[in-house]
Amino acid sequence: MAALMTLYAVIMTGICAGYLKDFVHRANPHSTSVGQNKGKSCTSLQGTEIMIQLVMNIAATTILGMSNTYQQLITSLDIREIRWALSKFGDCRVGTNSPSTINRKKSGKTKAWLAWILLISTSVPIHFFANSVIGPSVYLTPPRNIHYTPLSNGTELPNAGLADALGNFDVSPEDDEACWVVFRTGIYSLWSSPTTGTSDYTGDSSNTLEAMQYSSIDVSYIEQICSAYVNQSDYADLQYDQYSVDNSSGMVSFQGIGNCSVQSVSCNYYDQTEQQCRLSIRMSAAFILTGCLIIKATYMISVNFQGRRRKKTQCLTFGDVIVASSMDPDLVIQGECMVNAGEAYRHSTDHTCHKHCKSKTVSTSGDELKHCQKCRKYNKINKAADLSHPCIATKYKKSLLSNLGSTALTQMVTLSLCSTAMLAASSTLAVFFGIGATKYEFQCAYPDGDTLDGVSSNYTECVGQMGHYLAGQYGSFGGFESTATLGYLPMDKANSELMAFAISNGAQLLYSLLYLLLVYNLTLISMEYDWGDLEKRRARLRCTLVRGSEFRQSYLLQLPKTVLYPMMAFSSVMHWLLGQAISTKEIIWADDLTPGHPWEHSQYSVVYGAYAIWLSTILMVVMTGTCWWAFTYTREGFIPQMYGSIRVCCAATTELVHYTDNGVQWGDLGMGDKFRHAGFSAHDTAEIVPADLYAGRRTSRNTARLW
């Protein structure tokens, strides 16, 4: 795991180093998005985008899993701390990464908490930035073919702001000052700072975005009043033109020069080009991700380096606790009932008198306190006392959800709320789809002529099939090419870039938190399944403390491969679908060919894909239903329900003194002085006798031995 994390860190470091020069010399200082290629067909990058997103999601899932393993190393108890934890708290969990276990350590709590916080704090940014590090951006360059069309006085200019059936687009300088700049300079540029001649564009992006999808411009102007100003200026001279500035927005509006006003000029954009994209690296996300990976890799390497040649003493599985208690009789819980004992356990209290004790007479109201209520904090309570705890052997059913407690309930409630919200969004989107289909049929019902509402059938929306129209309006499978736009974020703002990351990864970050809870709960369920199975058949314990043919050495995130791999695959697909469902698309307007005046602008649009939303909703509902089914499953048996309980493991080993290649089994160990006994044995065990009285056996401290 440390080697894989190091590999991830090296790869990200190489990416950052390779694009560092481009980042330092980037044309747009307000954005950290850089790329080496200047644009290629977006269609050709679609497969690359899908592959990148899948790889990043798989990598993020494996990073989360590896971090989860090291978190378990942090939270697990040492063998030397088990007896103290049992005496102090009565019980503790084993096999999970719950941070509450840290508080039950005898020493090193501060160090463990710092390490746990370090792993968590470096995991969250990875899931927050993973899908935003690498991805394609729409790369738009200005039209290069510029033609001028003089018009006689009184001739009507083209209708600005409308696209015809062929996709040609007309615009006037009133709507986009780039048209005025083309008219005056012969070069398309987003020049909009008359006092400095820079390209700090702050105007409306809609016309500019539309215009930069064409390769040719036809500039129409009234010859009588504007011919003297056609292509007769440069950027420096534009500051002498007539313009006005909106103080609130900073947007520049050109009024004209001399007798030539903006009403006398119009631009027609034609020869629409195939949309170009470039593969961009968002360096702000890359730097943070690289830093987190380096920290994680360094920590994991240091843990492995410090643990070399050391005897393993951390209990990571319930098999470790059983082996530890059989090796050290002092860890065995004496006299504990091992037949559905429930959560109760016997404990003893030693009273220590102090200054509040005015009389040595034992108080009749103090119960086990032995004296007045003020004495409670001076008492010593041993929750691992050797007291008999008999119980009648009766099978009873109890759901997993009731045993897993608040963590499982938190996950289930959150899953249910998320599923409900996604169902509501999907239903709303389905309604819009229906409205869109009705609109299409209504407007495009006639092959020629006008429809009932006066819209021509050769209107842009009527070109193509209904599915193509609906996909264009509401998106389809998401991603880069199949999305619909919800809105635009402010241009060239650092906050917009962070907001874009949050929008693209917010849903996945929430799912990652749910995934952590899911791993925690499934780990407990898996351990409970293995534990309960020991009542039915003989099996080898899964152990990390010792090696040998008597044990199973498999250890991977505490889960069997039949559960772990499908769960990781489901998580990766779910992360990918959520990233496709709602995300942000970067639009880059760039021109590095204009002599002495290169410029680049970046803007993020919020996009979504209807099909991706529906698919992710279906998977979320399936996941919620599966969890409800799994957590409400009931197990019937005599063996006590464990769910990671160290106490139950230590109480079950009273007669386990050796191990065999075919494993151990739990069952009836025979009749003692007063009660029957149940527990683990390497020999054959009898079946539990229903309705008989069972209690834990009190063994001699010298009888237990290592196999």
Secondary structure by P-SEA (a helix, b strand, c coil): caaaaaaaaaaaaaaaaaaaaaaaacccccccccccccccccccaaaaaaaaaaaaaaaaaaaaaaaaaaaaaaacccccaaaaaaaacccccccccccccccccccaaaaaaaaaaaaaaaaaaaaaccccccccccccccccbbbbbbbcccccccccccccccbbbbbcccccaaaaaaacccccccccccccccccccccaaaaaaaacccbbbbbccccccccccccccccccccccccccccccbbbbccccccccccbbbbbcccccbbbbbccaaaaaaaaaaaaaaaaaaaaaaaaaaccccccccccaaaaaaaaaaccccccccccccccccbbbbbbbbbbccccccccccccccccccccccccccccccccbbbbbbcbbbbbbbccccccaaaaaaaaaaaaaaaaaaaaaaaaaaaaaaaaaaaaaaacccccccccccccccccccccaaaaaaaaccccccccbbbbccccccccaaaaaaaaaaacaaaaaaaaaaaaaaaaaaaaaaaaaaaacccbbbbccccccccccccccccccccccccaaaaaaaaaaaaaaaaabbbbbbbbbbcccccccbbbbbbbbbbbaaaaaaaaaaaaaaaaaaaaaaacccccccccccccaaaaaaaccccccccccccccccccccccbbbbbbbccccccccccbbbbbbbccccccccc
